[in-house]
Amino acid sequence: MKDAPAGATAKARLASLGGIARTPLRAASACGVTGGVLVLPQAALIALCLQRALVDGAAPVTLLAPLAALLATLLLRAGLGWTSRRLADHAVERIRVDLRACVARGLVARGPVWVRSQQSGALAERMGTHVDALEGYFGGFVPLRAEVVAVPLAILLAVFVVDRTVGLVLLLTMPLVPVFTMLVGWGAQAASQRQLQALTRMGGHFADRLRGLGLIRLYGRGETELTGIRAAAEELRVRSLRVLRIAFLSSAVLEFFASLSVAMIALYLGLTYLGMLDLRDTSLSLGVGVFCLLLAPEFYAPLRRLATHYHDRAAALAAMDELALLLDDPARPTLHATGGAVPARPGLLVSAHGAALRHPAATHDALHDITLHLQRDQHIALTGASGDGKSTLLEALAGWLPAHAGTLQRASGLRIGYAPQRPFLFAGTLRDNLRMARPDASDADLERAADAAQVMRFATRLPDGLDTVIGERGFGLSGGEARRVALARVFLRDPDLLLLDEPTAFLDPDTEARVLRAITQFARGRAVVMATHRAAAQAAMTGRWHVRGRRLQVEEGTP
């Protein structure tokens, strides 16, 4: 997707998305227009057959040629319609895949700190339902736009050639249809946007409650949460019915004017045949009347189909407004309030002076007045009470949280490996989860990293070793095993700076000693900052930073 500028309108975003599949969309429109124009020879052949059979009394054998031509026309129209549908579906699939990739890139660009502040269910709705809301627009509305212009114009010219009165009726009634459709549809986008917002709220509410189902049952909040879900579902029902009401009203307006014009043409033809109305220079033949009467409903057919997709356009515009949160380029957080890269100094990786850290939407700093210099071969134990900000500092060093004030700078090209306190493991094999750190890693490199992080100690006991499938969020592994997988990822990444958040928690003393030994061996020539409460882990480091009272106390030497 060609990125639309920040703050772009929903229409500009839709146009940018359409550029991804411009060729199949144009081909679908061309097939639709060609199939629509073929209604002219179709109606002419039907009228010719009726004129010859009922008026001229021609022999049945003379009708074989026009009937064969009629059959070929019908088959060609069906083939063009099928081709147009296939091309439109192909374009929609390309657009959905590209848009989901753009949304995913938007999530990655905003970083894990921002993602954690959002409802996961709401983000899932944007990736799913909101993207799917574009199907009707690109699969139906866009290919029909050219057909709505070209086909009625061709029919109007053909009808004017054979009967000016019928052509005049079509010409005068045609503007009424789009005018009243637009008047009805003005509220469609707002209604669709409110419906999508209600769907997002319900999706986020339900997904979060489902994830916390165990706690809800434990604390006896089941009935209360069910009441909240019922209220969200009721709001969604009301919003959906309002959208349907507008869609039905739009279709009803179109059907009314289309039926009215067809009735006027039928009345004119009937009165002319009965001799009660004479507006022609020549007599009206049966073939001409049938030709005009067959084309009258076809004149409005593209508009009818467009009306069925008109609310799809409104839904697509509403969806793009909702997706703008993820599609707009975020204000890229810098790791410093002032200044640039770390000043040239041999071995210096990170430098901070008077830095303050604040989480998004927080009213006060989590840490302030941070001054530090982190060099290669520094192995730091980060200590402090729970909740004092150790994980916050690690996130800032990792580049996830910008400095709210002061400076926090990193060396250019610094490679960082971060093993969080609660690492996320995806559904799949252990090998796949490890390979995320370096997709091009060989099996030998991967197994060395796993062995160093003591993953092989428990993996060898699993049915398929590293190829054992685990569930989402590491279901099937203990907390200590999940942390060892995260540590193996860090080793495989081969970083300059290791940021480790409680890597030895939940480990027995023997496994902890092995893990700490592996960390110190791997960390030679690298810097390590390890948040920990464990005495053995602190003893393995050569320096200590202590967090207390929202300040960082830097202590060099052995703790």
PATOR-366448 format. One record per residue (C-alpha): residue in three letters; y, x, z. Coordinates in Angstrom, 2 decimals, m for minus. Layout:
N
SITE  resn       c2       c1       c3
SITE   ALA        Y        X        Z
...
//
This chain:
559
SITE  resn       c2       c1       c3
SITE   MET     0.00     0.00     0.00
SITE   LYS     3.38     1.34    m0.92
SITE   ASP     5.21     1.31     2.37
SITE   ALA     7.99    m1.24     2.49
SITE   PRO    11.13    m0.04     4.26
SITE   ALA    11.48    m0.76     7.94
SITE   GLY    12.96    m4.20     8.49
SITE   ALA    11.93    m5.37     5.02
SITE   THR    11.59    m9.10     4.50
SITE   ALA     8.22   m10.81     4.31
SITE   LYS     8.78   m11.42     0.59
SITE   ALA     9.39    m7.71    m0.02
SITE   ARG     6.21    m6.85     1.86
SITE   LEU     4.19    m9.35    m0.17
SITE   ALA     5.62    m7.93    m3.38
SITE   SER     4.67    m4.43    m2.22
SITE   LEU     1.14    m5.60    m1.46
SITE   GLY     0.88    m7.26    m4.86
SITE   GLY     1.58    m3.91    m6.51
SITE   ILE    m1.77    m2.62    m5.21
SITE   ALA    m3.69    m5.03    m7.44
SITE   ARG    m1.09    m5.68   m10.12
SITE   THR    m3.50    m5.24   m13.03
SITE   PRO    m6.21    m7.72   m11.91
SITE   LEU    m3.57   m10.21   m10.79
SITE   ARG    m1.84   m10.08   m14.17
SITE   ALA    m5.19   m10.40   m15.94
SITE   ALA    m6.05   m13.42   m13.76
SITE   SER    m2.69   m15.00   m14.63
SITE   ALA    m3.25   m14.34   m18.35
SITE   CYS    m6.69   m15.97   m18.24
SITE   GLY    m5.24   m18.96   m16.40
SITE   VAL    m2.42   m19.38   m18.92
SITE   THR    m4.79   m19.08   m21.89
SITE   GLY    m7.19   m21.59   m20.36
SITE   GLY    m4.32   m23.97   m19.66
SITE   VAL    m2.91   m23.77   m23.19
SITE   LEU    m6.37   m24.51   m24.61
SITE   VAL    m5.95   m28.04   m23.29
SITE   LEU    m3.85   m28.69   m26.42
SITE   PRO    m6.69   m28.20   m28.96
SITE   GLN    m9.04   m29.92   m26.53
SITE   ALA    m6.87   m33.05   m26.39
SITE   ALA    m6.26   m32.90   m30.17
SITE   LEU   m10.00   m32.75   m30.93
SITE   ILE   m10.75   m35.68   m28.60
SITE   ALA    m7.96   m37.73   m30.19
SITE   LEU    m9.19   m36.80   m33.69
SITE   CYS   m12.77   m37.88   m32.90
SITE   LEU   m11.60   m41.24   m31.49
SITE   GLN    m9.26   m41.86   m34.43
SITE   ARG   m12.02   m41.18   m36.97
SITE   ALA   m14.73   m43.08   m35.13
SITE   LEU   m12.80   m46.16   m33.99
SITE   VAL   m10.03   m46.57   m36.57
SITE   ASP   m11.01   m44.76   m39.77
SITE   GLY   m14.70   m45.74   m39.54
SITE   ALA   m15.86   m42.25   m40.57
SITE   ALA   m19.56   m41.47   m40.77
SITE   PRO   m21.01   m39.90   m37.60
SITE   VAL   m21.97   m36.74   m39.49
SITE   THR   m18.30   m36.00   m40.12
SITE   LEU   m17.72   m35.82   m36.36
SITE   LEU   m20.14   m32.95   m35.83
SITE   ALA   m17.62   m30.23   m36.69
SITE   PRO   m14.82   m31.46   m34.36
SITE   LEU   m17.39   m32.14   m31.61
SITE   ALA   m18.75   m28.58   m31.93
SITE   ALA   m15.20   m27.22   m31.81
SITE   LEU   m14.56   m29.38   m28.72
SITE   LEU   m17.66   m28.00   m27.01
SITE   ALA   m16.62   m24.43   m27.82
SITE   THR   m13.15   m25.12   m26.40
SITE   LEU   m14.60   m26.53   m23.19
SITE   LEU   m16.91   m23.55   m22.77
SITE   LEU   m14.08   m21.13   m23.45
SITE   ARG   m11.86   m22.83   m20.88
SITE   ALA   m14.67   m22.70   m18.30
SITE   GLY   m15.26   m19.02   m19.03
SITE   LEU   m11.58   m18.20   m18.71
SITE   GLY   m11.39   m20.11   m15.44
SITE   TRP   m14.39   m18.22   m14.05
SITE   THR   m12.94   m14.88   m15.18
SITE   SER    m9.57   m15.68   m13.62
SITE   ARG   m11.24   m16.55   m10.32
SITE   ARG   m13.29   m13.35   m10.32
SITE   LEU   m10.25   m11.19   m11.07
SITE   ALA    m8.23   m12.91    m8.35
SITE   ASP   m11.04   m12.42    m5.82
SITE   HIS   m11.25    m8.74    m6.76
SITE   ALA    m7.48    m8.37    m6.28
SITE   VAL    m7.60   m10.14    m2.91
SITE   GLU   m10.38    m7.85    m1.69
SITE   ARG    m8.43    m4.74    m2.67
SITE   ILE    m5.31    m6.04    m0.95
SITE   ARG    m7.14    m6.96     2.25
SITE   VAL    m8.85    m3.59     2.49
SITE   ASP    m5.58    m1.72     1.89
SITE   LEU    m3.63    m3.91     4.32
SITE   ARG    m6.20    m3.44     7.08
SITE   ALA    m6.01     0.31     6.50
SITE   CYS    m2.21     0.14     6.82
SITE   VAL    m2.50    m1.87    10.04
SITE   ALA    m4.99     0.68    11.40
SITE   ARG    m2.61     3.51    10.48
SITE   GLY     0.15     1.63    12.29
SITE   LEU    m1.97     1.43    15.43
SITE   VAL    m2.79     5.14    15.25
SITE   ALA     0.87     6.04    14.66
SITE   ARG     1.93     4.14    17.77
SITE   GLY    m0.59     5.97    19.88
SITE   PRO    m2.94     4.96    22.68
SITE   VAL    m0.18     4.43    25.25
SITE   TRP     1.38     1.67    23.11
SITE   VAL    m2.01     0.18    22.23
SITE   ARG    m2.95    m0.07    25.91
SITE   SER     0.21    m2.11    26.51
SITE   GLN    m0.93    m4.77    23.99
SITE   GLN    m3.57    m7.46    24.27
SITE   SER    m6.64    m6.24    22.43
SITE   GLY    m7.46    m9.81    21.35
SITE   ALA    m3.99   m10.21    19.82
SITE   LEU    m4.36    m6.95    17.89
SITE   ALA    m7.78    m8.08    16.66
SITE   GLU    m6.27   m11.36    15.45
SITE   ARG    m3.68    m9.44    13.45
SITE   MET    m6.38    m7.28    11.88
SITE   GLY    m8.54   m10.31    11.12
SITE   THR    m6.97   m13.76    10.84
SITE   HIS    m3.49   m12.61     9.83
SITE   VAL    m4.82   m10.45     7.00
SITE   ASP    m7.17   m13.22     5.86
SITE   ALA    m4.17   m15.58     5.71
SITE   LEU    m3.06   m13.75     2.53
SITE   GLU    m6.17   m14.79     0.58
SITE   GLY    m4.80   m18.14    m0.55
SITE   TYR    m1.50   m16.61    m1.60
SITE   PHE    m2.83   m13.79    m3.77
SITE   GLY    m5.97   m15.63    m4.84
SITE   GLY    m4.27   m18.89    m5.72
SITE   PHE    m0.49   m19.00    m5.60
SITE   VAL     0.29   m15.74    m7.42
SITE   PRO    m2.00   m16.28   m10.47
SITE   LEU    m0.71   m19.85   m10.81
SITE   ARG     2.98   m18.93   m11.05
SITE   ALA     2.79   m17.93   m14.71
SITE   GLU     0.59   m20.93   m15.53
SITE   VAL     3.09   m23.34   m13.95
SITE   VAL     5.78   m22.10   m16.35
SITE   ALA     3.83   m21.50   m19.56
SITE   VAL     1.37   m24.42   m19.69
SITE   PRO     3.82   m27.32   m19.05
SITE   LEU     6.25   m25.78   m21.55
SITE   ALA     3.53   m25.59   m24.23
SITE   ILE     2.47   m29.19   m23.54
SITE   LEU     6.09   m30.37   m23.59
SITE   LEU     6.70   m28.80   m27.01
SITE   ALA     3.48   m30.26   m28.42
SITE   VAL     4.26   m33.75   m27.12
SITE   PHE     7.84   m33.64   m28.49
SITE   VAL     6.40   m32.90   m31.93
SITE   VAL     4.25   m36.06   m31.97
SITE   ASP     6.40   m38.44   m29.86
SITE   ARG     9.90   m37.78   m28.59
SITE   THR     9.83   m40.64   m26.07
SITE   VAL     6.80   m39.29   m24.22
SITE   GLY     8.30   m35.81   m24.31
SITE   LEU    11.55   m37.16   m22.85
SITE   VAL     9.68   m38.89   m19.98
SITE   LEU     7.92   m35.60   m19.14
SITE   LEU    11.15   m33.63   m19.40
SITE   LEU    13.07   m35.95   m17.07
SITE   THR    10.36   m36.22   m14.40
SITE   MET     9.38   m32.55   m14.34
SITE   PRO    12.37   m31.26   m12.24
SITE   LEU    11.72   m33.88    m9.55
SITE   VAL     8.38   m32.34    m8.62
SITE   PRO     9.45   m28.79    m7.62
SITE   VAL    12.68   m30.05    m6.04
SITE   PHE    10.96   m32.45    m3.65
SITE   THR     8.12   m29.98    m3.06
SITE   MET    10.63   m27.35    m1.92
SITE   LEU    12.42   m29.87     0.29
SITE   VAL     9.16   m30.76     2.00
SITE   GLY     8.01   m27.14     2.18
SITE   TRP    11.10   m25.74     3.89
SITE   GLY     9.47   m26.24     7.26
SITE   ALA     6.07   m24.96     6.15
SITE   GLN     6.72   m21.28     6.90
SITE   ALA     8.09   m21.96    10.37
SITE   ALA     5.15   m24.23    11.17
SITE   SER     2.67   m21.66     9.85
SITE   GLN     4.30   m18.90    11.87
SITE   ARG     4.10   m20.98    15.05
SITE   GLN     0.44   m21.69    14.28
SITE   LEU    m0.35   m17.98    13.81
SITE   GLN     1.47   m17.13    17.03
SITE   ALA    m0.57   m19.75    18.88
SITE   LEU    m3.74   m18.36    17.31
SITE   THR    m2.76   m14.84    18.37
SITE   ARG    m2.08   m15.95    21.93
SITE   MET    m5.36   m17.83    22.13
SITE   GLY    m7.33   m14.95    20.61
SITE   GLY    m5.81   m12.45    23.02
SITE   HIS    m6.26   m14.77    26.00
SITE   PHE    m9.90   m15.54    25.17
SITE   ALA   m10.88   m11.94    24.34
SITE   ASP    m9.38   m10.59    27.56
SITE   ARG   m11.09   m13.26    29.67
SITE   LEU   m14.38   m12.61    27.92
SITE   ARG   m14.11    m8.91    28.71
SITE   GLY   m13.43    m9.67    32.36
SITE   LEU   m16.05   m12.40    32.67
SITE   GLY   m17.87   m10.58    35.46
SITE   LEU   m14.75   m10.32    37.62
SITE   ILE   m13.81   m13.93    36.90
SITE   ARG   m17.20   m15.10    38.19
SITE   LEU   m17.07   m12.71    41.14
SITE   TYR   m13.74   m14.10    42.36
SITE   GLY   m14.54   m17.72    41.55
SITE   ARG   m11.79   m18.14    38.97
SITE   GLY   m13.98   m19.77    36.34
SITE   GLU   m12.46   m23.26    36.41
SITE   THR    m8.90   m21.93    36.47
SITE   GLU    m9.50   m19.70    33.46
SITE   LEU   m11.24   m22.55    31.60
SITE   THR    m8.12   m24.65    32.14
SITE   GLY    m6.00   m21.87    30.62
SITE   ILE    m8.31   m21.62    27.60
SITE   ARG    m8.18   m25.41    27.12
SITE   ALA    m4.37   m25.30    27.20
SITE   ALA    m4.28   m22.51    24.60
SITE   ALA    m6.77   m24.36    22.40
SITE   GLU    m4.74   m27.57    22.66
SITE   GLU    m1.58   m25.74    21.62
SITE   LEU    m3.41   m24.30    18.62
SITE   ARG    m4.72   m27.77    17.69
SITE   VAL    m1.21   m29.24    17.76
SITE   ARG     0.22   m26.38    15.68
SITE   SER    m2.61   m26.64    13.13
SITE   LEU    m2.13   m30.40    12.71
SITE   ARG     1.58   m29.87    12.07
SITE   VAL     0.76   m27.39     9.30
SITE   LEU    m1.75   m29.82     7.80
SITE   ARG     0.78   m32.65     7.98
SITE   ILE     3.28   m30.63     5.96
SITE   ALA     0.60   m29.63     3.44
SITE   PHE    m0.54   m33.24     2.98
SITE   LEU     3.06   m34.45     2.68
SITE   SER     3.79   m31.85     0.00
SITE   SER     0.72   m32.90    m2.00
SITE   ALA     1.56   m36.58    m1.57
SITE   VAL     5.06   m36.08    m2.98
SITE   LEU     3.68   m34.27    m6.01
SITE   GLU     0.98   m36.88    m6.62
SITE   PHE     3.53   m39.67    m6.36
SITE   PHE     5.83   m38.30    m9.06
SITE   ALA     2.96   m37.21   m11.28
SITE   SER     1.33   m40.65   m11.05
SITE   LEU     4.67   m42.33   m11.66
SITE   SER     5.33   m40.40   m14.87
SITE   VAL     1.78   m40.94   m16.17
SITE   ALA     2.14   m44.67   m15.46
SITE   MET     5.45   m44.76   m17.35
SITE   ILE     3.83   m43.07   m20.37
SITE   ALA     0.85   m45.44   m20.25
SITE   LEU     3.20   m48.44   m20.02
SITE   TYR     5.24   m47.20   m22.99
SITE   LEU     2.12   m46.66   m25.12
SITE   GLY     0.65   m50.04   m24.17
SITE   LEU     3.86   m51.94   m24.95
SITE   THR     4.17   m50.10   m28.27
SITE   TYR     0.61   m51.00   m29.30
SITE   LEU     1.26   m54.64   m28.36
SITE   GLY     4.39   m54.67   m30.50
SITE   MET     6.65   m55.43   m27.54
SITE   LEU     8.49   m52.11   m27.76
SITE   ASP     9.58   m50.25   m30.90
SITE   LEU    11.15   m46.82   m30.30
SITE   ARG     9.49   m44.99   m33.18
SITE   ASP    10.31   m44.59   m36.86
SITE   THR     6.61   m44.84   m37.78
SITE   SER     3.73   m46.79   m36.33
SITE   LEU     1.89   m45.32   m33.38
SITE   SER    m1.66   m44.35   m34.25
SITE   LEU    m4.53   m44.37   m31.77
SITE   GLY    m4.98   m40.61   m32.09
SITE   VAL    m1.34   m39.90   m31.22
SITE   GLY    m1.45   m42.23   m28.22
SITE   VAL    m4.67   m40.73   m26.90
SITE   PHE    m3.30   m37.21   m27.44
SITE   CYS    m0.17   m37.98   m25.40
SITE   LEU    m2.07   m39.85   m22.70
SITE   LEU    m4.56   m37.00   m22.27
SITE   LEU    m1.80   m34.41   m22.00
SITE   ALA     0.32   m36.36   m19.49
SITE   PRO    m1.86   m35.57   m16.41
SITE   GLU    m2.54   m32.05   m17.71
SITE   PHE     1.22   m31.49   m17.76
SITE   TYR     1.25   m31.80   m13.97
SITE   ALA    m2.14   m30.16   m13.31
SITE   PRO    m0.73   m26.62   m12.75
SITE   LEU     1.91   m28.06   m10.44
SITE   ARG    m0.79   m29.94    m8.53
SITE   ARG    m2.80   m26.76    m8.05
SITE   LEU     0.33   m24.87    m7.07
SITE   ALA     1.12   m27.50    m4.45
SITE   THR    m2.30   m27.02    m2.87
SITE   HIS    m1.45   m23.32    m2.50
SITE   TYR     2.19   m23.83    m1.50
SITE   HIS     1.32   m23.84     2.21
SITE   ASP    m0.70   m20.66     1.53
SITE   ARG     2.55   m19.00     0.52
SITE   ALA     4.17   m20.19     3.75
SITE   ALA     1.18   m18.94     5.74
SITE   ALA     1.34   m15.56     3.97
SITE   LEU     5.06   m15.16     4.73
SITE   ALA     4.43   m16.07     8.37
SITE   ALA     1.52   m13.61     8.55
SITE   MET     3.64   m10.78     7.13
SITE   ASP     6.33   m11.49     9.73
SITE   GLU     3.70   m11.17    12.44
SITE   LEU     2.21    m8.02    10.89
SITE   ALA     5.64    m6.38    10.67
SITE   LEU     5.10    m5.16    14.24
SITE   LEU     2.33    m2.88    12.95
SITE   LEU     3.52    m2.21     9.40
SITE   ASP     7.02    m0.96    10.24
SITE   ASP     7.13     2.78    10.81
SITE   PRO     7.43     3.23    14.57
SITE   ALA    10.23     5.23    16.00
SITE   ARG     8.22     8.42    16.11
SITE   PRO     8.18     9.63    19.69
SITE   THR     9.17    13.24    19.96
SITE   LEU     7.92    15.41    22.75
SITE   HIS    11.40    16.37    23.73
SITE   ALA    14.70    14.67    24.37
SITE   THR    16.57    17.71    23.14
SITE   GLY    15.61    20.94    21.51
SITE   GLY    12.87    21.76    19.04
SITE   ALA     9.65    23.77    19.14
SITE   VAL     8.75    26.10    21.97
SITE   PRO    10.93    29.22    21.78
SITE   ALA     9.13    32.20    20.31
SITE   ARG     7.29    33.84    23.19
SITE   PRO     3.84    35.43    22.94
SITE   GLY     1.12    33.13    24.28
SITE   LEU     3.47    30.32    25.35
SITE   LEU     1.97    26.94    24.39
SITE   VAL     3.97    24.31    26.30
SITE   SER     7.35    24.46    27.96
SITE   ALA     9.21    21.80    29.93
SITE   HIS    12.57    21.85    31.68
SITE   GLY    13.85    18.95    33.77
SITE   ALA    11.57    16.55    31.90
SITE   ALA    11.13    12.94    33.05
SITE   LEU     8.19    10.75    32.01
SITE   ARG     8.33     6.99    31.84
SITE   HIS     5.78     4.54    30.52
SITE   PRO     6.89     1.95    27.93
SITE   ALA     8.64    m1.07    29.50
SITE   ALA     8.69     0.67    32.92
SITE   THR    11.90     0.54    34.93
SITE   HIS    11.49     3.89    36.69
SITE   ASP    10.12     7.33    35.93
SITE   ALA     6.48     8.05    36.69
SITE   LEU     7.38    11.76    37.01
SITE   HIS    10.73    13.49    36.90
SITE   ASP    12.31    16.92    37.07
SITE   ILE     9.24    18.62    35.54
SITE   THR     9.65    22.31    34.82
SITE   LEU     6.66    24.32    33.63
SITE   HIS     5.49    27.06    31.27
SITE   LEU     1.88    26.97    30.08
SITE   GLN     0.45    30.04    28.38
SITE   ARG    m2.89    31.04    26.92
SITE   ASP    m5.54    32.02    29.45
SITE   GLN    m3.89    29.86    32.12
SITE   HIS    m6.51    27.66    33.76
SITE   ILE    m4.75    25.03    35.83
SITE   ALA    m6.16    22.60    38.38
SITE   LEU    m3.92    19.50    38.43
SITE   THR    m4.19    17.89    41.86
SITE   GLY    m2.61    15.03    43.71
SITE   ALA    m3.39    11.63    45.15
SITE   SER    m4.66     8.86    42.91
SITE   GLY    m1.79     7.08    41.18
SITE   ASP     0.67     9.96    41.60
SITE   GLY     0.84    10.63    37.83
SITE   LYS    m1.78    13.23    36.94
SITE   SER    m3.08    11.24    33.95
SITE   THR     0.52    10.52    32.91
SITE   LEU     1.27    14.25    32.75
SITE   LEU    m1.89    14.90    30.71
SITE   GLU    m0.88    12.16    28.25
SITE   ALA     2.55    13.75    27.89
SITE   LEU     1.03    17.19    27.28
SITE   ALA    m1.29    15.58    24.69
SITE   GLY     1.71    14.16    22.83
SITE   TRP     1.08    10.52    23.65
SITE   LEU     4.08    10.01    25.92
SITE   PRO     7.54    11.34    25.03
SITE   ALA     9.92    12.83    27.54
SITE   HIS    12.38    10.21    28.76
SITE   ALA    14.87    12.93    29.69
SITE   GLY    14.99    16.70    29.68
SITE   THR    12.76    18.68    27.33
SITE   LEU     9.01    18.87    26.78
SITE   GLN     8.16    21.18    23.90
SITE   ARG     4.98    22.47    22.31
SITE   ALA     4.16    25.46    20.15
SITE   SER     4.05    24.76    16.43
SITE   GLY     0.54    23.98    15.15
SITE   LEU    m0.90    23.65    18.65
SITE   ARG    m4.45    22.20    18.60
SITE   ILE    m5.19    19.99    21.60
SITE   GLY    m8.48    18.68    22.94
SITE   TYR    m8.20    15.78    25.41
SITE   ALA   m11.09    14.33    27.45
SITE   PRO    m9.67    11.27    29.26
SITE   GLN   m10.93     9.85    32.51
SITE   ARG   m12.39     6.83    30.73
SITE   PRO   m13.44     8.08    27.30
SITE   PHE   m14.10     5.50    24.63
SITE   LEU   m17.52     5.70    23.00
SITE   PHE   m18.22     3.63    19.91
SITE   ALA   m21.34     1.66    19.12
SITE   GLY   m23.59     4.06    17.22
SITE   THR   m25.56     7.24    17.82
SITE   LEU   m24.53    10.01    20.19
SITE   ARG   m24.35    12.30    17.17
SITE   ASP   m21.85     9.99    15.44
SITE   ASN   m19.71     9.85    18.57
SITE   LEU   m19.66    13.64    18.83
SITE   ARG   m18.92    14.13    15.15
SITE   MET   m15.68    12.15    15.46
SITE   ALA   m14.04    15.32    16.80
SITE   ARG   m14.90    17.26    13.64
SITE   PRO   m16.54    15.24    10.84
SITE   ASP   m17.38    18.37     8.82
SITE   ALA   m19.18    20.10    11.72
SITE   SER   m22.71    21.30    11.03
SITE   ASP   m25.63    20.05    13.12
SITE   ALA   m25.92    23.51    14.68
SITE   ASP   m22.26    23.50    15.80
SITE   LEU   m22.60    19.98    17.10
SITE   GLU   m25.71    20.79    19.14
SITE   ARG   m24.10    23.95    20.56
SITE   ALA   m21.12    21.92    21.78
SITE   ALA   m23.44    19.27    23.21
SITE   ASP   m25.49    21.92    24.99
SITE   ALA   m22.41    23.62    26.44
SITE   ALA   m21.13    20.28    27.80
SITE   GLN   m24.57    19.58    29.32
SITE   VAL   m25.09    16.58    27.01
SITE   MET   m28.51    17.91    26.00
SITE   ARG   m29.68    17.71    29.62
SITE   PHE   m29.82    13.91    29.39
SITE   ALA   m30.06    13.55    25.59
SITE   THR   m33.48    15.22    25.51
SITE   ARG   m34.78    12.46    27.77
SITE   LEU   m33.57     9.71    25.43
SITE   PRO   m35.95     8.20    22.86
SITE   ASP   m34.23     9.73    19.82
SITE   GLY   m32.20    12.54    21.38
SITE   LEU   m28.72    12.77    19.87
SITE   ASP   m29.72    10.08    17.37
SITE   THR   m30.15     7.52    20.16
SITE   VAL   m27.98     4.45    19.59
SITE   ILE   m25.61     3.47    22.41
SITE   GLY   m23.49     0.37    22.81
SITE   GLU   m19.74    m0.03    22.57
SITE   ARG   m17.78     1.71    25.35
SITE   GLY   m20.84     3.85    26.05
SITE   PHE   m23.13     1.02    27.13
SITE   GLY   m26.40     2.65    28.09
SITE   LEU   m24.82     5.80    29.54
SITE   SER   m23.60     6.50    33.05
SITE   GLY   m19.98     7.38    33.74
SITE   GLY   m20.83    11.07    34.16
SITE   GLU   m22.82    11.13    30.91
SITE   ALA   m19.94     9.52    29.01
SITE   ARG   m17.56    12.18    30.37
SITE   ARG   m19.91    14.93    29.18
SITE   VAL   m19.92    13.41    25.68
SITE   ALA   m16.10    13.47    25.75
SITE   LEU   m16.16    17.10    26.88
SITE   ALA   m18.54    18.00    24.03
SITE   ARG   m16.03    16.45    21.63
SITE   VAL   m13.35    18.77    23.02
SITE   PHE   m15.58    21.81    22.59
SITE   LEU   m16.41    20.80    19.02
SITE   ARG   m12.72    20.42    18.18
SITE   ASP   m12.08    24.09    19.11
SITE   PRO    m8.58    23.51    20.56
SITE   ASP    m5.96    25.90    21.87
SITE   LEU    m5.25    23.66    24.87
SITE   LEU    m7.86    21.70    26.84
SITE   LEU    m6.67    18.65    28.77
SITE   LEU    m9.46    17.38    31.03
SITE   ASP    m9.17    14.33    33.29
SITE   GLU   m11.82    14.39    36.02
SITE   PRO   m14.52    15.92    33.77
SITE   THR   m16.95    16.48    36.67
SITE   ALA   m16.64    13.10    38.40
SITE   PHE   m19.96    11.38    39.16
SITE   LEU   m21.93    14.60    38.57
SITE   ASP   m24.44    16.08    40.98
SITE   PRO   m23.56    19.57    42.31
SITE   ASP   m25.99    21.37    40.00
SITE   THR   m24.74    19.65    36.82
SITE   GLU   m21.13    20.06    37.98
SITE   ALA   m21.62    23.81    38.38
SITE   ARG   m23.12    24.05    34.88
SITE   VAL   m20.26    22.04    33.36
SITE   LEU   m17.60    24.12    35.12
SITE   ARG   m19.28    27.32    33.99
SITE   ALA   m19.31    26.04    30.40
SITE   ILE   m15.61    25.11    30.64
SITE   THR   m14.52    28.50    31.97
SITE   GLN   m16.58    30.32    29.33
SITE   PHE   m15.21    28.17    26.52
SITE   ALA   m11.63    28.44    27.85
SITE   ARG   m11.36    32.21    27.36
SITE   GLY    m8.30    32.80    25.20
SITE   ARG    m7.32    29.15    25.67
SITE   ALA    m5.27    27.17    28.18
SITE   VAL    m6.81    24.51    30.43
SITE   VAL    m5.20    21.79    32.51
SITE   MET    m7.84    19.91    34.53
SITE   ALA    m6.94    16.91    36.67
SITE   THR    m9.45    16.83    39.51
SITE   HIS   m10.09    15.94    43.14
SITE   ARG   m13.24    18.07    43.37
SITE   ALA   m13.07    21.28    45.40
SITE   ALA   m15.54    23.07    43.13
SITE   ALA   m13.45    22.24    40.05
SITE   GLN   m10.27    23.44    41.73
SITE   ALA   m11.96    26.68    42.74
SITE   ALA   m13.01    27.33    39.13
SITE   MET    m9.38    27.36    37.96
SITE   THR    m6.90    30.23    38.45
SITE   GLY    m3.77    28.21    39.15
SITE   ARG    m2.70    24.86    40.50
SITE   TRP    m0.12    22.22    39.73
SITE   HIS     0.28    19.63    42.47
SITE   VAL     1.80    16.20    41.91
SITE   ARG     3.56    14.69    44.91
SITE   GLY     6.44    12.26    45.25
SITE   ARG     6.79    11.92    41.45
SITE   ARG     7.45    15.66    41.18
SITE   LEU     5.33    18.55    39.96
SITE   GLN     4.87    21.61    42.15
SITE   VAL     3.72    24.63    40.12
SITE   GLU     1.61    27.12    42.08
SITE   GLU     0.31    30.25    40.40
SITE   GLY    m2.68    32.29    41.51
SITE   THR    m6.02    31.14    42.83
SITE   PRO    m5.89    27.77    44.67
//
